[in-house]
Amino acid sequence: MRSSIRSRLPAACSMAGVLLAATVAPAAAVDITGAGSTFAAPIYGAWGAAEHPTLGIALNYQALGSGAGQNQVIARTVDFGASDAPVAAPKLDSNHLLQFPTVMGGVVPIVNLPGIASNQLHLTGAVLAGLFSGDISSWNDPKIAALNPGVKLPDTAVAPVHRADGSGTTFVFTSYLAKASPDWQAKIGAASSIAWPAGAGAKGNDGVAATVRNTEGGIGYVEYAYANKNGLTTVELKDKAGAYVAPDLASFTKAAAAADWDHAQNFAVDLLDTPGEGAWPIVSATFVLLPMDPKDTARSAAVMTFFNWAFDNGAGIAKSLQYVPLPASVQAHVRHAWSNVAGAPTFNR
């Protein structure tokens, strides 16, 4: 039986002595390094710029993809890794890593269809899976036309674009496709890197977006913060309640409201296709991987101080970038989990 967050932490978590948030700056500013998730790059960059005048911590974060983030923190070449794909308990344990979430956000399909405006096109999870599997090869296919009465669909070949690098965004996206399509689940599955049955690969969000932009009939997937910032053409997806939903902070928040944190092992909560009308179906938390036995305890302490500041002060920044902040109760559990890291600071209020 998998253990829940509450069962994995001491009972003191719910008492007055729980480690609550306060900004505690290091005695001397320490630079920190992180690598991984492209999904999290916009918010980590914004938090780094905002905290620096107060804490003086300089963050050097490289958005290399979740797979690289996991590998680099395992090799201890960075102070923390970042991954949208949650790491399994055995891998965390064998590599002495603590996993904790920072924010939640949406992954969105993007398209290049002349004459089709952002959020004008309606798709279901099953049809989306068909577009990426190659089973639906033309944009005026009857399966798409049935979802879009009155929309003039071009007789253009579908050109799917996927991430070529190991990517947590791919893990989230393919996990949704596997949930929406039994055929995808049986034949292709979900992972950070898969054997794509169709289309072209591109590295990072930049590569996927550029390839879609340059390919008429193109369809890809990126995190919403990136799509929103760059004015990419997104689509509406049918939610679990049967309504078509646009990707935005409101629909991500509705999905996050259904999160079952109490039964999420290592904070790896499932936010895909949650119930409730208006919930965007492709939502995920993004995670930080922190060594329990850091090579440099001062730098590790600075990582925790950085994210503690973000929990206390960064919610507005997160929302401005269309991310959903963690509930206060989950932040409290994360702070308590930090106490198990060697050299962890104490955050008292």
DOVEXSE-745157 format. One record per residue (C-alpha): residue number from 1; x, y, z; residue in one letter. Coordinates in nm, 4 decimals, padded with zeros to 6 digits. Layout:
N
+-----+----------+----------+----------+------+
: seq :        x :        y :        z : type :
+-----+----------+----------+----------+------+
: NUM :        X :        Y :        Z :    a :
...
+-----+----------+----------+----------+------+
This chain:
349
+-----+----------+----------+----------+------+
: seq :        x :        y :        z : type :
+-----+----------+----------+----------+------+
:   1 :  00.0000 :  00.0000 :  00.0000 :    m :
:   2 :  00.1400 :  00.3373 : -00.0915 :    r :
:   3 :  00.1984 :  00.5761 :  00.1933 :    s :
:   4 :  00.0452 :  00.9223 :  00.2055 :    s :
:   5 :  00.2155 :  01.2530 :  00.2766 :    i :
:   6 :  00.0615 :  01.2639 :  00.6199 :    r :
:   7 :  00.1655 :  00.9091 :  00.7058 :    s :
:   8 :  00.5211 :  00.9721 :  00.5925 :    r :
:   9 :  00.5675 :  01.2789 :  00.8121 :    l :
:  10 :  00.5696 :  01.3004 :  01.1928 :    p :
:  11 :  00.2501 :  01.3895 :  01.3685 :    a :
:  12 :  00.4118 :  01.7131 :  01.4782 :    a :
:  13 :  00.3339 :  01.8419 :  01.1290 :    c :
:  14 : -00.0179 :  01.9292 :  01.2431 :    s :
:  15 :  00.0871 :  02.0864 :  01.5744 :    m :
:  16 :  00.1895 :  02.4366 :  01.6676 :    a :
:  17 :  00.5547 :  02.3365 :  01.6450 :    g :
:  18 :  00.5353 :  02.2696 :  01.2692 :    v :
:  19 :  00.8046 :  02.4437 :  01.0688 :    l :
:  20 :  00.6174 :  02.7424 :  00.9306 :    l :
:  21 :  00.7387 :  02.9963 :  00.6818 :    a :
:  22 :  00.9560 :  03.2919 :  00.7525 :    a :
:  23 :  01.2217 :  03.4403 :  00.5332 :    t :
:  24 :  01.5581 :  03.3466 :  00.6759 :    v :
:  25 :  01.8471 :  03.4745 :  00.4683 :    a :
:  26 :  02.1825 :  03.3007 :  00.4749 :    p :
:  27 :  02.4535 :  03.4722 :  00.6797 :    a :
:  28 :  02.6304 :  03.5387 :  00.3501 :    a :
:  29 :  02.4605 :  03.5238 :  00.0104 :    a :
:  30 :  02.5235 :  03.1917 : -00.1629 :    v :
:  31 :  02.4761 :  03.1271 : -00.5333 :    d :
:  32 :  02.2743 :  02.8159 : -00.6229 :    i :
:  33 :  02.2491 :  02.6057 : -00.9367 :    t :
:  34 :  01.9544 :  02.4099 : -01.0708 :    g :
:  35 :  01.8663 :  02.2325 : -01.3931 :    a :
:  36 :  01.5779 :  02.0485 : -01.5532 :    g :
:  37 :  01.2144 :  02.1307 : -01.6163 :    s :
:  38 :  01.1357 :  02.3757 : -01.8938 :    t :
:  39 :  00.7820 :  02.3883 : -01.7534 :    f :
:  40 :  00.9161 :  02.5534 : -01.4360 :    a :
:  41 :  01.1750 :  02.7802 : -01.5988 :    a :
:  42 :  00.9559 :  03.0945 : -01.6257 :    p :
:  43 :  00.8519 :  03.0917 : -01.2595 :    i :
:  44 :  01.1962 :  03.0037 : -01.1221 :    y :
:  45 :  01.3488 :  03.2842 : -01.3273 :    g :
:  46 :  01.0873 :  03.5317 : -01.2043 :    a :
:  47 :  01.1257 :  03.4231 : -00.8419 :    w :
:  48 :  01.5039 :  03.4511 : -00.8709 :    g :
:  49 :  01.4815 :  03.8076 : -00.9979 :    a :
:  50 :  01.2318 :  03.9051 : -00.7274 :    a :
:  51 :  01.4086 :  03.7536 : -00.4257 :    e :
:  52 :  01.7607 :  03.8718 : -00.5073 :    h :
:  53 :  01.7294 :  04.2262 : -00.3635 :    p :
:  54 :  01.6142 :  04.0724 : -00.0324 :    t :
:  55 :  01.8048 :  03.7465 : -00.0005 :    l :
:  56 :  02.0962 :  03.8052 : -00.2343 :    g :
:  57 :  02.0769 :  03.4475 : -00.3606 :    i :
:  58 :  02.1745 :  03.4265 : -00.7268 :    a :
:  59 :  02.0006 :  03.1408 : -00.9084 :    l :
:  60 :  02.1677 :  02.9870 : -01.2120 :    n :
:  61 :  01.8953 :  02.7682 : -01.3628 :    y :
:  62 :  01.9331 :  02.5764 : -01.6875 :    q :
:  63 :  01.6099 :  02.4633 : -01.8585 :    a :
:  64 :  01.7470 :  02.1405 : -02.0054 :    l :
:  65 :  01.4417 :  01.9171 : -01.9633 :    g :
:  66 :  01.3300 :  01.7001 : -01.6746 :    s :
:  67 :  01.5429 :  01.4025 : -01.7748 :    g :
:  68 :  01.8592 :  01.6129 : -01.7626 :    a :
:  69 :  01.7489 :  01.7642 : -01.4329 :    g :
:  70 :  01.7131 :  01.4217 : -01.2763 :    q :
:  71 :  02.0473 :  01.3061 : -01.4120 :    n :
:  72 :  02.2360 :  01.6154 : -01.3009 :    q :
:  73 :  02.1103 :  01.6113 : -00.9432 :    v :
:  74 :  02.1810 :  01.2375 : -00.9181 :    i :
:  75 :  02.5364 :  01.3142 : -01.0331 :    a :
:  76 :  02.5448 :  01.6057 : -00.7834 :    r :
:  77 :  02.6555 :  01.8501 : -01.0532 :    t :
:  78 :  02.3770 :  02.0938 : -00.9509 :    v :
:  79 :  02.2330 :  02.1918 : -00.6147 :    d :
:  80 :  01.8829 :  02.0858 : -00.7180 :    f :
:  81 :  01.7128 :  01.9147 : -01.0073 :    g :
:  82 :  01.3701 :  02.0026 : -01.1437 :    a :
:  83 :  01.1278 :  01.7557 : -01.2984 :    s :
:  84 :  00.7653 :  01.7582 : -01.4061 :    d :
:  85 :  00.7659 :  01.3795 : -01.4065 :    a :
:  86 :  00.7576 :  01.2638 : -01.0441 :    p :
:  87 :  01.0398 :  01.0280 : -00.9534 :    v :
:  88 :  00.9482 :  00.6839 : -00.8177 :    a :
:  89 :  01.0184 :  00.6122 : -00.4515 :    a :
:  90 :  01.2906 :  00.3489 : -00.5117 :    p :
:  91 :  01.4867 :  00.5906 : -00.7320 :    k :
:  92 :  01.4498 :  00.8704 : -00.4760 :    l :
:  93 :  01.5652 :  00.6417 : -00.1960 :    d :
:  94 :  01.8616 :  00.4914 : -00.3808 :    s :
:  95 :  01.9878 :  00.8376 : -00.4773 :    n :
:  96 :  01.9118 :  01.0010 : -00.1392 :    h :
:  97 :  01.6763 :  01.2605 : -00.2870 :    l :
:  98 :  01.3856 :  01.4560 : -00.1418 :    l :
:  99 :  01.1092 :  01.5419 : -00.3893 :    q :
: 100 :  00.8773 :  01.8367 : -00.3298 :    f :
: 101 :  00.6360 :  02.0389 : -00.5473 :    p :
: 102 :  00.6611 :  02.4134 : -00.6078 :    t :
: 103 :  00.3651 :  02.5162 : -00.8299 :    v :
: 104 :  00.1038 :  02.3640 : -01.0579 :    m :
: 105 :  00.0343 :  02.4528 : -01.4189 :    g :
: 106 : -00.1116 :  02.3415 : -01.7491 :    g :
: 107 :  00.0299 :  02.1732 : -02.0575 :    v :
: 108 : -00.1442 :  02.2832 : -02.3772 :    v :
: 109 : -00.1628 :  02.1744 : -02.7413 :    p :
: 110 : -00.0569 :  02.4416 : -02.9922 :    i :
: 111 : -00.1480 :  02.4454 : -03.3617 :    v :
: 112 : -00.0645 :  02.6226 : -03.6884 :    n :
: 113 : -00.3860 :  02.6308 : -03.8906 :    l :
: 114 : -00.4412 :  02.9368 : -04.1118 :    p :
: 115 : -00.7748 :  03.0964 : -04.0339 :    g :
: 116 : -00.8098 :  02.9224 : -03.6964 :    i :
: 117 : -00.7870 :  03.1550 : -03.3961 :    a :
: 118 : -00.6622 :  03.0655 : -03.0518 :    s :
: 119 : -00.9138 :  02.8472 : -02.8633 :    n :
: 120 : -01.1439 :  02.8293 : -03.1662 :    q :
: 121 : -01.0644 :  02.4635 : -03.2350 :    l :
: 122 : -01.2285 :  02.2002 : -03.0129 :    h :
: 123 : -01.0610 :  01.8652 : -02.9471 :    l :
: 124 : -01.1121 :  01.5683 : -02.7174 :    t :
: 125 : -00.8404 :  01.3622 : -02.5556 :    g :
: 126 : -00.9134 :  01.0692 : -02.7863 :    a :
: 127 : -00.8907 :  01.2832 : -03.1009 :    v :
: 128 : -00.5732 :  01.4474 : -02.9688 :    l :
: 129 : -00.4230 :  01.1012 : -02.9272 :    a :
: 130 : -00.5212 :  01.0191 : -03.2866 :    g :
: 131 : -00.3479 :  01.3321 : -03.4139 :    l :
: 132 : -00.0211 :  01.2403 : -03.2419 :    f :
: 133 : -00.0386 :  00.8706 : -03.3258 :    s :
: 134 : -00.0862 :  00.9352 : -03.6979 :    g :
: 135 : -00.4305 :  00.7719 : -03.7043 :    d :
: 136 : -00.5817 :  01.1112 : -03.7961 :    i :
: 137 : -00.3756 :  01.2472 : -04.0834 :    s :
: 138 : -00.5814 :  01.5389 : -04.2205 :    s :
: 139 : -00.7233 :  01.8429 : -04.0412 :    w :
: 140 : -01.0618 :  01.8068 : -04.2147 :    n :
: 141 : -01.0986 :  01.4492 : -04.0882 :    d :
: 142 : -01.4625 :  01.3712 : -03.9958 :    p :
: 143 : -01.3636 :  01.3089 : -03.6319 :    k :
: 144 : -01.2376 :  01.6669 : -03.6015 :    i :
: 145 : -01.5224 :  01.8121 : -03.8091 :    a :
: 146 : -01.7797 :  01.6501 : -03.5778 :    a :
: 147 : -01.6338 :  01.8433 : -03.2841 :    l :
: 148 : -01.6237 :  02.1737 : -03.4735 :    n :
: 149 : -01.9527 :  02.2394 : -03.6572 :    p :
: 150 : -01.9389 :  02.5603 : -03.8566 :    g :
: 151 : -01.5585 :  02.5820 : -03.8466 :    v :
: 152 : -01.3873 :  02.5754 : -04.1876 :    k :
: 153 : -01.1182 :  02.3122 : -04.1446 :    l :
: 154 : -00.8363 :  02.3066 : -04.4002 :    p :
: 155 : -00.7574 :  02.0046 : -04.6138 :    d :
: 156 : -00.4060 :  02.0092 : -04.4702 :    t :
: 157 : -00.1896 :  01.7238 : -04.3509 :    a :
: 158 : -00.1478 :  01.6906 : -03.9754 :    v :
: 159 :  00.2161 :  01.7468 : -03.8763 :    a :
: 160 :  00.2658 :  01.6443 : -03.5128 :    p :
: 161 :  00.5705 :  01.7816 : -03.3289 :    v :
: 162 :  00.7001 :  01.6300 : -03.0071 :    h :
: 163 :  00.9870 :  01.6870 : -02.7676 :    r :
: 164 :  01.3074 :  01.5140 : -02.8785 :    a :
: 165 :  01.4700 :  01.5474 : -02.5351 :    d :
: 166 :  01.3737 :  01.3660 : -02.2156 :    g :
: 167 :  01.0932 :  01.5865 : -02.0912 :    s :
: 168 :  00.8567 :  01.5983 : -01.7963 :    g :
: 169 :  00.6196 :  01.7915 : -02.0195 :    t :
: 170 :  00.6155 :  01.4855 : -02.2454 :    t :
: 171 :  00.5490 :  01.2651 : -01.9436 :    f :
: 172 :  00.2498 :  01.4792 : -01.8449 :    v :
: 173 :  00.1167 :  01.5044 : -02.2000 :    f :
: 174 :  00.1519 :  01.1347 : -02.2833 :    t :
: 175 :  00.0058 :  01.0382 : -01.9448 :    s :
: 176 : -00.3046 :  01.2360 : -02.0404 :    y :
: 177 : -00.3202 :  01.0732 : -02.3844 :    l :
: 178 : -00.2902 :  00.7298 : -02.2217 :    a :
: 179 : -00.5728 :  00.8178 : -01.9849 :    k :
: 180 : -00.7931 :  00.9501 : -02.2670 :    a :
: 181 : -00.7230 :  00.6745 : -02.5209 :    s :
: 182 : -00.7066 :  00.3011 : -02.4387 :    p :
: 183 : -00.5434 :  00.2480 : -02.7779 :    d :
: 184 : -00.2636 :  00.4947 : -02.6922 :    w :
: 185 : -00.2206 :  00.3309 : -02.3526 :    q :
: 186 : -00.1914 : -00.0173 : -02.5051 :    a :
: 187 :  00.0349 :  00.0671 : -02.7987 :    k :
: 188 :  00.2432 :  00.3672 : -02.6930 :    i :
: 189 :  00.2144 :  00.4422 : -02.3214 :    g :
: 190 :  00.3485 :  00.7329 : -02.1167 :    a :
: 191 :  00.7032 :  00.8345 : -02.0270 :    a :
: 192 :  00.9469 :  01.1250 : -02.0417 :    s :
: 193 :  01.0788 :  00.9776 : -02.3675 :    s :
: 194 :  00.8721 :  00.7460 : -02.5879 :    i :
: 195 :  00.8919 :  00.5910 : -02.9336 :    a :
: 196 :  00.6672 :  00.8394 : -03.1110 :    w :
: 197 :  00.4674 :  00.6734 : -03.3903 :    p :
: 198 :  00.4485 :  00.9878 : -03.6048 :    a :
: 199 :  00.5804 :  01.3372 : -03.6505 :    g :
: 200 :  00.9037 :  01.5284 : -03.5935 :    a :
: 201 :  01.1039 :  01.5853 : -03.2785 :    g :
: 202 :  01.2380 :  01.9180 : -03.1527 :    a :
: 203 :  01.4368 :  02.0124 : -02.8456 :    k :
: 204 :  01.2699 :  02.2094 : -02.5686 :    g :
: 205 :  00.9665 :  02.4347 : -02.5793 :    n :
: 206 :  01.1508 :  02.6705 : -02.8118 :    d :
: 207 :  01.2122 :  02.3927 : -03.0623 :    g :
: 208 :  00.8565 :  02.2598 : -03.0533 :    v :
: 209 :  00.7070 :  02.6088 : -03.0849 :    a :
: 210 :  00.9396 :  02.7090 : -03.3704 :    a :
: 211 :  00.8700 :  02.3886 : -03.5633 :    t :
: 212 :  00.4930 :  02.4267 : -03.5250 :    v :
: 213 :  00.5110 :  02.7924 : -03.6272 :    r :
: 214 :  00.7074 :  02.7027 : -03.9390 :    n :
: 215 :  00.4867 :  02.4071 : -04.0384 :    t :
: 216 :  00.1378 :  02.4606 : -04.1740 :    e :
: 217 : -00.0787 :  02.1913 : -04.0186 :    g :
: 218 :  00.1577 :  02.1610 : -03.7236 :    g :
: 219 :  00.0463 :  02.0576 : -03.3755 :    i :
: 220 :  00.2657 :  02.0352 : -03.0664 :    g :
: 221 :  00.2516 :  02.0752 : -02.6894 :    y :
: 222 :  00.4160 :  02.3191 : -02.4470 :    v :
: 223 :  00.3484 :  02.4476 : -02.0975 :    e :
: 224 :  00.0926 :  02.7259 : -02.0906 :    y :
: 225 :  00.3218 :  02.9924 : -01.9443 :    a :
: 226 :  00.5370 :  02.9604 : -02.2550 :    y :
: 227 :  00.2389 :  02.9548 : -02.4946 :    a :
: 228 :  00.0831 :  03.2579 : -02.3266 :    n :
: 229 :  00.4040 :  03.4617 : -02.3272 :    k :
: 230 :  00.4745 :  03.3875 : -02.6931 :    n :
: 231 :  00.1220 :  03.4274 : -02.8306 :    g :
: 232 :  00.0920 :  03.0698 : -02.9556 :    l :
: 233 : -00.2383 :  02.9355 : -03.0902 :    t :
: 234 : -00.3951 :  02.7037 : -02.8335 :    t :
: 235 : -00.7080 :  02.4855 : -02.8506 :    v :
: 236 : -01.0001 :  02.4056 : -02.6215 :    e :
: 237 : -01.0242 :  02.0530 : -02.4794 :    l :
: 238 : -01.3285 :  01.8668 : -02.3513 :    k :
: 239 : -01.3139 :  01.8267 : -01.9743 :    d :
: 240 : -01.4314 :  01.5269 : -01.7740 :    k :
: 241 : -01.7729 :  01.6894 : -01.7289 :    a :
: 242 : -01.8189 :  01.7135 : -02.1073 :    g :
: 243 : -01.7662 :  02.0870 : -02.1572 :    a :
: 244 : -01.5031 :  02.2494 : -02.3787 :    y :
: 245 : -01.2514 :  02.4412 : -02.1697 :    v :
: 246 : -00.9927 :  02.7037 : -02.2591 :    a :
: 247 : -00.6504 :  02.6895 : -02.0945 :    p :
: 248 : -00.6059 :  02.9657 : -01.8376 :    d :
: 249 : -00.5404 :  03.0193 : -01.4688 :    l :
: 250 : -00.9083 :  02.9699 : -01.3802 :    a :
: 251 : -00.9319 :  02.6276 : -01.5470 :    s :
: 252 : -00.5968 :  02.5193 : -01.3995 :    f :
: 253 : -00.7136 :  02.6264 : -01.0529 :    t :
: 254 : -01.0329 :  02.4230 : -01.0890 :    k :
: 255 : -00.8264 :  02.1165 : -01.1750 :    a :
: 256 : -00.5899 :  02.1777 : -00.8826 :    a :
: 257 : -00.8825 :  02.2072 : -00.6413 :    a :
: 258 : -00.9506 :  01.8358 : -00.6882 :    a :
: 259 : -00.5965 :  01.7313 : -00.5915 :    a :
: 260 : -00.5737 :  01.4520 : -00.3343 :    d :
: 261 : -00.2528 :  01.5551 : -00.1590 :    w :
: 262 : -00.3204 :  01.3350 :  00.1436 :    d :
: 263 : -00.2678 :  01.0166 : -00.0567 :    h :
: 264 :  00.0137 :  01.1388 : -00.2816 :    a :
: 265 :  00.3342 :  00.9488 : -00.2147 :    q :
: 266 :  00.6330 :  01.1845 : -00.2201 :    n :
: 267 :  00.3903 :  01.4650 : -00.3127 :    f :
: 268 :  00.3322 :  01.3098 : -00.6600 :    a :
: 269 : -00.0325 :  01.4152 : -00.6920 :    v :
: 270 : -00.2421 :  01.3223 : -00.9991 :    d :
: 271 : -00.4042 :  01.6290 : -01.1617 :    l :
: 272 : -00.4959 :  01.4805 : -01.4992 :    l :
: 273 : -00.8591 :  01.4935 : -01.6178 :    d :
: 274 : -00.9935 :  01.5804 : -01.2739 :    t :
: 275 : -01.3722 :  01.5977 : -01.2252 :    p :
: 276 : -01.5680 :  01.9189 : -01.2188 :    g :
: 277 : -01.6883 :  02.1397 : -01.5013 :    e :
: 278 : -01.4323 :  02.3913 : -01.6209 :    g :
: 279 : -01.1199 :  02.1972 : -01.5141 :    a :
: 280 : -00.8406 :  02.1934 : -01.7730 :    w :
: 281 : -00.7580 :  01.8240 : -01.8227 :    p :
: 282 : -00.3762 :  01.8463 : -01.8562 :    i :
: 283 : -00.2470 :  01.9927 : -01.5305 :    v :
: 284 :  00.0584 :  01.8896 : -01.3335 :    s :
: 285 :  00.2667 :  01.9915 : -01.0367 :    a :
: 286 :  00.6343 :  02.0530 : -01.1027 :    t :
: 287 :  00.8909 :  01.9163 : -00.8594 :    f :
: 288 :  01.2302 :  01.9959 : -00.7122 :    v :
: 289 :  01.4750 :  01.7142 : -00.6355 :    l :
: 290 :  01.7049 :  01.7998 : -00.3454 :    l :
: 291 :  01.9885 :  01.5808 : -00.2142 :    p :
: 292 :  01.9303 :  01.4606 :  00.1418 :    m :
: 293 :  02.3098 :  01.4373 :  00.1771 :    d :
: 294 :  02.4259 :  01.7540 : -00.0033 :    p :
: 295 :  02.7890 :  01.8007 : -00.1019 :    k :
: 296 :  02.7646 :  02.1615 :  00.0205 :    d :
: 297 :  02.5213 :  02.2158 :  00.3060 :    t :
: 298 :  02.5373 :  02.5954 :  00.2760 :    a :
: 299 :  02.4227 :  02.5845 : -00.0859 :    r :
: 300 :  02.1544 :  02.3286 : -00.0018 :    s :
: 301 :  02.0306 :  02.5540 :  00.2790 :    a :
: 302 :  02.0193 :  02.8421 :  00.0313 :    a :
: 303 :  01.7999 :  02.6318 : -00.2025 :    v :
: 304 :  01.5494 :  02.5761 :  00.0777 :    m :
: 305 :  01.5675 :  02.9435 :  00.1771 :    t :
: 306 :  01.4976 :  03.0392 : -00.1856 :    f :
: 307 :  01.1864 :  02.8218 : -00.2113 :    f :
: 308 :  01.0740 :  02.9230 :  00.1374 :    n :
: 309 :  01.0817 :  03.2853 :  00.0193 :    w :
: 310 :  00.8880 :  03.1811 : -00.2920 :    a :
: 311 :  00.6183 :  03.0131 : -00.0829 :    f :
: 312 :  00.5875 :  03.3240 :  00.1355 :    d :
: 313 :  00.6138 :  03.5908 : -00.1329 :    n :
: 314 :  00.5820 :  03.4372 : -00.4771 :    g :
: 315 :  00.2133 :  03.3512 : -00.5160 :    a :
: 316 :  00.1313 :  03.6714 : -00.7020 :    g :
: 317 :  00.4213 :  03.6198 : -00.9401 :    i :
: 318 :  00.3111 :  03.2613 : -01.0003 :    a :
: 319 : -00.0445 :  03.3662 : -01.0823 :    k :
: 320 :  00.0775 :  03.6391 : -01.3178 :    s :
: 321 :  00.2535 :  03.3639 : -01.5152 :    l :
: 322 : -00.0579 :  03.1410 : -01.5053 :    q :
: 323 :  00.0724 :  02.8935 : -01.2464 :    y :
: 324 : -00.1343 :  02.7769 : -00.9484 :    v :
: 325 :  00.0399 :  02.8210 : -00.6107 :    p :
: 326 :  00.0514 :  02.5305 : -00.3669 :    l :
: 327 : -00.2060 :  02.5242 : -00.0856 :    p :
: 328 : -00.0674 :  02.6529 :  00.2440 :    a :
: 329 : -00.1119 :  02.3095 :  00.4009 :    s :
: 330 :  00.1081 :  02.1491 :  00.1347 :    v :
: 331 :  00.3706 :  02.4205 :  00.1791 :    q :
: 332 :  00.3767 :  02.3390 :  00.5504 :    a :
: 333 :  00.4333 :  01.9698 :  00.4749 :    h :
: 334 :  00.7141 :  02.0601 :  00.2361 :    v :
: 335 :  00.8853 :  02.2745 :  00.4996 :    r :
: 336 :  00.8660 :  01.9900 :  00.7449 :    h :
: 337 :  01.0108 :  01.7489 :  00.4892 :    a :
: 338 :  01.3074 :  01.9852 :  00.4485 :    w :
: 339 :  01.4006 :  01.9193 :  00.8112 :    s :
: 340 :  01.5217 :  01.5743 :  00.7020 :    n :
: 341 :  01.7903 :  01.7260 :  00.4755 :    v :
: 342 :  02.1397 :  01.7490 :  00.6251 :    a :
: 343 :  02.2168 :  02.1070 :  00.7280 :    g :
: 344 :  01.8608 :  02.2312 :  00.6742 :    a :
: 345 :  01.7815 :  02.5742 :  00.8183 :    p :
: 346 :  01.4907 :  02.6246 :  01.0561 :    t :
: 347 :  01.2035 :  02.8391 :  00.9347 :    f :
: 348 :  01.0194 :  02.9768 :  01.2373 :    n :
: 349 :  00.7373 :  03.2265 :  01.2502 :    r :
+-----+----------+----------+----------+------+
